[in-house]
Structure formats: C-alpha cells, structure tokens
C-alpha cells in the first residue's frame, strides 16, 4: 500500500485521500450461467488491484497505472461516452460514466493503480479494476451504494461503455466475497450465501494453473455463445435458460429441435442447464461436509465446457488431463474460456506431483510454461487506508 501511496504523491504532488483494494476471483463452479439468470460459485483471490484516489472538483479524471507503460491519461468526466475508448482506461472511465449516468455527483478524480491480478488469465482483472474504482468513489463521494449495487454499476460499465457482454458474477465476486468462503450467488435476484470453504483444514488444496493463453471477452466468440443461449431461451418460451428444469432437460432439448433450434443451440442449452445443476450439487456437498466429492463434479463441468459450450483449448485440456492422471480429485477450466486458467482440486500431499505432471505435459506439447499457484479464499473489496 505504501508504494502505491508514494507513487501517487510523485505523480500528483499530494497525498491521496485513501487507498482501496479489490480482488480477482476464481470461479469454483458455474460457468456461463450468470448471463442466463443462473447460479455461480466464485471466491476472491488474494491477488488485488489497488487504487490510491483523491477527488477533484473540476471535472477532470486523471488515470495512471504502474503496470502499463505510459504517463497519466487525462479525461473530461462530463464528456465520457461509450465506445470512445478502446484502451485500459475504458474500465475506470466506464465506472465514472456509469456512476454519473445513474445520477451520482462524481466530479472527477486523480487515480493511481497497481495490480497483482494476472491480466487475461480468466481471473477477472477487469472486474477488480472496475470495483476498486467504484468502491473508492463510493466512499469519497459518500454515495452510500451497497456492494451488490456497485457490482451492477460496474457490470453496466463493462457491458455498455467497454462493450464486453459479461454477466454479473465477476463484479459481485470482487465486491462481495468473504475470506474463507465461496459465494453462492443467484444471478437472477442477486441473493447471496457465503459457503465455508477451508480446504487446508481438510488436507486439500485448490491450484490455479494459468495457461498464459490470453483471451478477451469483447471478442466475438463470447458474444456468439451468449446470443445462442438467448435464442434457445426464446425458442423454449422462457425468460432465461435458468427456467429450464434439469429433470426435464432431455424432453426440452427434443422440443427445442422441433422448434428450429440447431445442434449448436441445443449444446449451449444443455451446458447451461447441467451447469446450474452442478452448482447446486457442489453447494449441497460442501454444506454436508463432503468436500472431496466435489472433485468429479468439477471435472464434469470441464467436459461440458469443452464438448457442449466448446470454449476450451488444447492448453486447458492438457492441464485437466495431466492433473487427473497424476491423482487430482477434480479439475476444470475456469473463467470465460478460449485460454486463461484451470483449477485443480488436490490432496495437499499430491500438490507437488500434480504440479510437476502439468509442467511436464506442457513442455512435452511445446506449450509456454504455465504459472501454478494455490488459491485461498480471500476478502472482497475493501479500504486499506
């Protein structure tokens, strides 16, 4: 925190009014269900985006990042418009735009950022950036917006200002998660339940394997999947795929074909409905103290994302296959897909063996060496000082 504060002083010539942090996240289960009004189960990572911020009264928004080359970027808060910024600054500027559009009197800010959330790794670096800005401005301008509403505003910034059709999970996870817990979130009504998730106490670990294959949500493939899900819901006459009952899935898929849904739409529907069910199964297992039994459910989720949603890649499949062959309890890709990260549930005693097996499998396939680290459920967004 002190480094960020000192850098702010060097940039802007005065002390910041405060320093805030917002975490990245790992999604334990529930992929591509959030924009289908479904269930998700993320938890916050120790990796955070930290922001030193002060208010301005002249309408100027000055942005700087320690992680990106270039100087301070200066913008006019009143002139912010969706689609006009295609750089990293679109994320913090989008939050200011969303707050102002919602009627909140944000008159500018000086901002310096530094992040330890890996970018493009499927760990929600963009949501961490949005949420830390939203929380800082919420506090400084005394707006009184609760965390779940800040998440909504951040989602609007990403959807409308940045142009990425993401759901609500990432921002809510960053804003609302608690240390030592996974967040069971109903994305339809935003009801939340904190589920205890202390693997170390049970002799297990959850590894994150960053494949270093970059992805971008604003690229077309993500949007195509979302449009296909919406088409499936429209053909079935439901508000969202959340409303398709799991025990009626086979009959609904047959009906979908009769209504003109092609094979691709049927695959997307099958994934979302079964994934919602997997989230419910994981919650039930964790609440019953049967944590090891979630492993096969995670692996089922990967197969569905690979075969039905078709958003995996050779590197992600290699992580899952190598980890399972080396004794992992379960493994799957996490995040939006087309690269990014996978998670591996393992006995603590097997972590070294599994990590080595994944690294050797990547080397044998001539892939870039992956980054492997342990994921421990951390606190959500907060003020540091």
C-alpha positions in Angstrom: 0.0 0.0 0.0 2.8 2.4 0.9 4.4 2.1 -2.6 1.0 2.9 -4.3 0.6 5.9 -1.9 4.2 7.1 -2.6 3.7 6.7 -6.3 0.5 8.8 -6.1 2.4 11.6 -4.4 5.1 11.5 -7.0 2.6 11.7 -9.8 0.1 14.2 -8.5 2.1 16.2 -5.9 -0.2 15.5 -2.9 -1.2 12.6 -0.6 -4.2 10.5 -1.8 -7.4 10.7 0.2 -7.3 7.0 0.6 -6.2 3.6 -0.8 -8.6 0.8 -1.7 -8.2 -2.8 -3.0 -10.5 -5.2 -5.0 -9.6 -8.8 -5.7 -9.6 -11.0 -8.7 -11.6 -14.2 -8.4 -11.7 -17.9 -9.3 -15.0 -19.5 -10.1 -15.3 -22.8 -8.4 -18.3 -23.9 -10.5 -21.0 -22.2 -12.6 -19.5 -21.1 -15.9 -21.5 -19.0 -18.4 -24.6 -19.3 -16.3 -24.6 -15.7 -15.0 -26.0 -14.1 -18.1 -28.6 -16.9 -18.1 -30.0 -15.9 -14.7 -28.4 -18.9 -13.2 -26.2 -19.9 -10.3 -22.5 -19.3 -9.8 -20.0 -20.0 -7.0 -16.8 -17.8 -7.1 -14.4 -16.9 -4.4 -12.0 -14.0 -4.1 -8.3 -14.4 -4.7 -5.5 -12.8 -2.6 -4.4 -11.0 -5.8 -5.8 -7.5 -5.9 -5.9 -4.2 -7.8 -5.0 -1.4 -5.5 -6.0 2.2 -6.1 -4.9 5.4 -4.5 -7.5 8.0 -5.2 -8.4 11.7 -4.5 -11.4 13.7 -5.5 -11.3 16.6 -8.0 -13.9 19.3 -8.4 -13.0 20.5 -11.9 -14.5 17.5 -13.8 -11.1 16.1 -14.8 -10.4 12.4 -14.5 -6.7 11.6 -14.3 -5.7 7.9 -14.5 -2.3 6.2 -14.2 -1.3 2.5 -13.9 2.0 1.2 -12.5 1.6 -1.9 -14.7 1.1 -0.2 -18.1 3.6 1.9 -20.0 2.7 5.5 -20.5 2.0 8.6 -18.4 -1.1 10.0 -16.8 -4.2 9.9 -19.0 -6.5 12.9 -18.5 -10.1 12.8 -19.5 -13.2 15.0 -19.1 -15.7 13.2 -16.9 -18.6 15.1 -18.4 -17.6 14.1 -22.0 -17.2 10.3 -21.4 -19.2 8.3 -24.0 -19.5 4.6 -24.6 -17.4 3.2 -27.4 -14.9 6.0 -27.5 -12.1 4.4 -25.5 -10.5 1.1 -26.5 -7.6 1.2 -24.1 -7.3 0.0 -20.5 -8.7 3.4 -19.3 -12.1 2.4 -20.6 -12.6 0.3 -17.5 -12.1 3.0 -14.8 -13.6 5.7 -17.1 -16.6 3.4 -17.7 -17.3 3.3 -13.9 -17.2 7.1 -13.7 -19.6 7.2 -16.6 -21.9 4.7 -15.1 -22.0 6.5 -11.7 -22.7 9.8 -13.3 -25.3 8.4 -15.6 -27.1 7.0 -12.5 -27.2 10.5 -11.1 -24.3 10.3 -8.7 -22.3 13.6 -8.3 -18.8 12.4 -9.3 -16.9 15.5 -10.3 -13.5 13.9 -11.1 -10.6 12.1 -9.5 -6.9 11.5 -9.5 -6.2 7.8 -9.6 -3.0 5.7 -9.4 -3.4 1.9 -9.8 -1.2 -1.2 -9.3 -2.3 -4.8 -9.7 -1.2 -8.3 -8.9 -4.2 -9.9 -10.7 -2.9 -11.7 -13.8 -4.4 -10.0 -16.9 -6.1 -12.2 -19.5 -5.9 -15.2 -17.3 -9.6 -15.6 -16.7 -9.3 -14.3 -13.1 -11.3 -11.1 -13.6 -8.6 -8.5 -13.7 -11.1 -6.1 -15.4 -13.7 -6.6 -12.7 -11.1 -5.9 -10.0 -10.2 -2.7 -11.7 -13.8 -1.6 -12.0 -14.8 -2.5 -8.5 -11.8 -0.8 -6.8 -12.7 2.5 -8.7 -16.3 2.2 -7.8 -15.6 1.5 -4.1 -13.2 4.4 -3.8 -15.6 6.9 -5.4 -18.5 5.5 -3.4 -16.5 6.2 -0.2 -15.0 9.5 -1.2 -18.3 11.0 -2.5 -20.3 9.4 0.3 -22.7 7.8 -2.2 -23.9 5.1 0.2 -24.2 2.4 -2.6 -24.2 -1.2 -1.2 -21.7 -3.7 -2.7 -24.2 -5.6 -4.9 -25.4 -2.3 -6.5 -21.8 -1.2 -7.1 -21.3 -4.6 -8.9 -24.4 -3.8 -11.1 -22.9 -0.4 -12.0 -19.6 -2.0 -12.8 -21.3 -4.6 -15.0 -23.0 -1.8 -16.8 -19.7 0.0 -17.3 -18.2 -3.2 -18.9 -21.3 -4.0 -21.0 -22.1 -0.6 -22.3 -19.0 1.5 -22.0 -16.4 -1.1 -22.8 -18.6 -3.2 -25.0 -18.0 -6.6 -23.4 -21.2 -8.7 -22.8 -20.2 -10.1 -19.5 -22.6 -11.3 -16.7 -22.8 -10.1 -13.2 -20.6 -12.7 -11.5 -17.2 -11.2 -11.7 -18.0 -7.8 -10.3 -20.2 -9.3 -7.5 -17.4 -11.7 -6.5 -14.9 -8.9 -6.3 -17.3 -6.6 -4.3 -18.9 -9.1 -2.0 -16.8 -12.2 -1.3 -15.6 -13.1 2.2 -12.4 -14.6 3.3 -12.6 -18.4 3.9 -15.8 -18.7 1.9 -17.1 -19.3 -1.6 -20.1 -17.1 -2.7 -23.2 -19.0 -3.8 -24.9 -16.3 -5.9 -28.2 -16.4 -7.7 -27.7 -14.0 -10.6 -31.4 -13.5 -11.1 -32.2 -11.8 -7.8 -28.6 -11.4 -6.6 -29.3 -13.2 -3.4 -26.1 -14.5 -1.8 -25.0 -17.2 0.6 -21.5 -17.4 1.9 -20.4 -21.1 2.0 -17.5 -22.1 4.2 -14.6 -23.3 2.0 -11.5 -24.1 4.0 -9.6 -26.7 2.1 -6.5 -26.5 4.1 -8.4 -27.6 7.3 -9.4 -30.8 5.4 -6.0 -31.6 3.9 -6.7 -30.3 0.4 -5.6 -27.5 -1.9 -7.0 -25.8 -4.9 -4.5 -24.9 -7.5 -4.9 -22.3 -10.2 -3.0 -23.1 -13.4 -2.6 -20.0 -15.7 -2.0 -21.4 -19.2 -0.7 -17.9 -20.3 -3.0 -18.2 -23.3 -4.7 -14.8 -23.4 -8.4 -14.3 -24.0 -10.6 -11.2 -24.5 -14.3 -11.1 -23.6 -15.1 -8.4 -26.1 -14.0 -10.7 -28.9 -16.8 -12.3 -31.0 -16.9 -15.9 -29.7 -18.1 -14.9 -26.2 -20.9 -12.8 -27.7 -21.9 -15.7 -30.0 -22.3 -18.0 -27.1 -24.5 -15.5 -25.3 -26.6 -14.9 -28.3 -27.1 -18.7 -28.8 -28.3 -19.0 -25.2 -30.7 -16.2 -25.7 -32.0 -17.8 -28.9 -32.5 -21.1 -27.0 -34.5 -19.4 -24.2 -36.7 -17.6 -26.8 -37.5 -20.7 -28.7 -38.4 -22.5 -25.5 -40.6 -19.6 -24.4 -38.7 -18.9 -21.1 -37.2 -15.7 -19.8 -33.8 -17.3 -19.4 -32.2 -20.8 -19.5 -32.4 -20.8 -15.7 -36.1 -21.6 -16.1 -35.4 -25.0 -17.9 -35.8 -27.7 -15.3 -32.8 -30.1 -15.1 -35.1 -33.2 -14.8 -36.9 -32.2 -18.0 -33.8 -31.4 -20.0 -33.9 -34.3 -22.4 -37.6 -33.6 -23.3 -36.8 -29.8 -23.6 -33.9 -30.5 -25.9 -36.1 -32.6 -28.2 -38.7 -29.9 -28.2 -36.0 -27.3 -29.0 -35.1 -29.3 -32.1 -38.7 -29.4 -33.2 -38.9 -25.6 -32.7 -36.0 -25.0 -35.0 -33.1 -24.9 -32.6 -30.0 -26.3 -34.4 -27.4 -28.6 -32.8 -25.2 -25.7 -31.6 -28.1 -24.0 -29.7 -29.0 -27.4 -28.2 -25.5 -27.9 -27.0 -25.4 -24.4 -25.4 -28.7 -25.1 -23.6 -27.5 -28.5 -22.4 -24.4 -26.9 -20.8 -26.2 -24.1 -19.0 -28.9 -26.3 -17.6 -26.5 -29.0 -16.4 -24.0 -26.4 -15.1 -26.7 -24.8 -12.9 -27.4 -28.3 -11.5 -23.7 -28.8 -10.9 -23.6 -25.6 -8.8 -26.5 -26.8 -6.7 -24.7 -30.2 -6.2 -21.5 -28.6 -5.1 -23.3 -26.4 -2.6 -25.1 -29.4 -1.2 -21.8 -31.4 -0.9 -20.0 -28.6 0.8 -22.8 -28.0 3.3 -22.8 -31.7 4.1 -19.1 -31.7 4.7 -18.4 -34.0 1.7 -15.8 -31.7 0.2 -13.7 -34.3 -1.7 -16.8 -35.4 -3.6 -17.0 -32.1 -5.5 -13.9 -33.2 -7.5 -15.8 -35.3 -10.1 -18.5 -32.5 -10.4 -15.7 -30.0 -11.3 -14.4 -32.5 -13.9 -17.9 -33.0 -15.4 -18.1 -29.2 -15.7 -14.9 -29.2 -17.8 -16.2 -31.8 -20.2 -19.4 -29.8 -20.7 -17.5 -26.6 -21.4 -15.2 -28.5 -23.8 -17.7 -30.5 -25.6 -21.0 -28.6 -25.4 -20.0 -25.0 -25.0 -16.8 -25.5 -26.9 -14.7 -22.8 -25.3 -11.7 -24.9 -24.1 -8.4 -25.0 -25.8 -5.5 -27.6 -26.0 -3.7 -26.0 -23.1 -6.7 -26.1 -20.8 -7.4 -29.7 -21.7 -3.8 -30.6 -21.1 -4.0 -29.2 -17.6 -7.1 -31.2 -16.8 -5.9 -34.4 -18.3 -2.4 -34.3 -16.8 -3.7 -33.3 -13.3 -6.3 -36.1 -13.3 -3.7 -38.7 -14.5 -1.4 -37.6 -11.6 -4.1 -38.1 -9.0 -6.1 -34.9 -8.8 -9.6 -35.1 -7.2 -11.0 -33.0 -10.0 -10.1 -30.3 -12.5 -11.7 -27.9 -14.9 -11.2 -24.7 -16.9 -12.4 -21.6 -15.1 -13.5 -18.2 -16.5 -14.7 -17.2 -19.9 -12.7 -19.7 -21.9 -10.6 -19.6 -25.0 -7.5 -19.6 -22.8 -7.0 -18.3 -19.3 -6.8 -20.6 -16.3 -7.8 -24.0 -15.0 -8.4 -25.1 -11.4 -7.3 -28.4 -9.8 -8.6 -29.8 -6.6 -6.0 -32.0 -4.9 -4.9 -33.7 -1.7 -2.2 -31.5 -0.1 0.3 -34.4 -0.3 -0.2 -34.6 -4.1 0.3 -31.0 -5.0 4.0 -31.3 -5.9 3.4 -34.4 -8.0 0.4 -32.8 -9.9 2.2 -29.5 -10.5 5.2 -31.4 -11.9 3.0 -33.5 -14.1 1.2 -30.5 -15.6 4.5 -28.7 -16.2 6.0 -31.7 -17.9 2.9 -32.2 -20.1 3.2 -28.5 -21.2 6.8 -29.0 -22.0 6.1 -32.2 -24.0 3.5 -30.3 -26.0 5.8 -27.3 -26.6 3.4 -25.0 -24.8 4.6 -21.9 -22.9 5.3 -23.0 -19.3 2.2 -22.4 -17.1 2.0 -20.4 -13.9 0.8 -22.5 -11.0 -0.3 -21.1 -7.6 -2.6 -22.0 -4.7 -6.0 -20.3 -4.5 -7.1 -19.4 -1.0 -10.5 -17.7 -0.5 -9.7 -14.0 0.4 -11.7 -10.9 1.3 -13.7 -8.9 -1.2 -13.2 -5.2 -2.0 -12.2 -3.0 1.0 -10.5 0.2 2.1 -6.9 -0.2 3.1 -6.2 3.2 4.5 
